[in-house]
Amino acid sequence: MNIFERDKTFAQPVNWTTTIFIGAFHVGAILALFFFTWKAFALTLLLWWVSGSLGIGMGYHRLLTHRGYKTPKWMEYFLTVCGTLALEGGPIAWVATHRVHHQNTDREGDPHSPHDGGLWAHMGWILTGQAMHNNAKELLPFVPDLRKDKFHVWISKWHWVPLTFLGVLIFAIGGWSCLLWGVFLRTTLGLHATWLVNSATHMWGSQRFITGDMSKNNFWVAVLTFGEGWHNNHHADARVARHGLAWYEFDVNWYGIWALRTLGLAWDVKLHAVE
């Protein structure tokens, strides 16, 4: 069956609160195109790296979810705050959902497998039905480590505060152009980039390792996500901090972890057996 046929998205009730909120960001992203300035463009690139690489890739994913390396607590908290700027929820929900994905990859129980449709894997699982990150009781058993940390519990509840504060600050300093580009357009593009890891890298690409699932290495998703597109490498051993194994596998998130290790701010960095 074609992965776009009988998409589960169309069989679930719409989550109107989430859909309207994300829809508003898409509208803001379109409006940003009419307010271009080079200053706003530069700010967007900077914040895309801060939120997408430092926050989601290095922080939420490789550090908090898989514990691929260790850092001082202050650095862990800094990376976590960067992650909240991506508008992908708090660390407890994000980490728990991703751990569920790895436990049930492309099988029953996977929250966003293309087996349920390409649109479902990309964003349908968030916009319709009861997304797993909204069901705290089902998620809590998967994050006993984060639940013991008062900061992670607090920031998971108030994850929207850093982005809101940043938006107010950007508007006060840079006006509408910087707000629309640095918050609305940047956030919208960042969301789709992360969602492509859930959808595209389980649909298109190549497999280096036999992992028993649909995970694939995808160059263009890796570019958009600072290295998260080497997904088959990642599924071969989820604990590994480095996803890009070959010289041509662009992995900015690994370069960041390497830099932290060089500065003495990261240790116990887990590497793949083939390295």
Secondary structure, DSSP 8 states (H G I E B T S, - for coil): --TTTT-GGGGS-B-HHHHHHHHHHHHHHHHHTTS--HHHHHHHHHHHIIIIIIIIIIIIIIIIIT--SB--HHHHHHHHHHHHTTTS--HHHHHHHHHHHHHTTTSTT-TT-GGG-HHIIIIIHHHBS--GGG-HHHHGGG-HHHHT-HHHHHHHHSTHHHHHHHHHHHHHHHHHHHHIIIIIIHHHHHHHHHHHHHTGGGTSSB-SS--SS---B-HHHHHHTTSTTBHHHHHH-TT-S----STTS--HHHHHHHHHHHTTS-BS----TT-
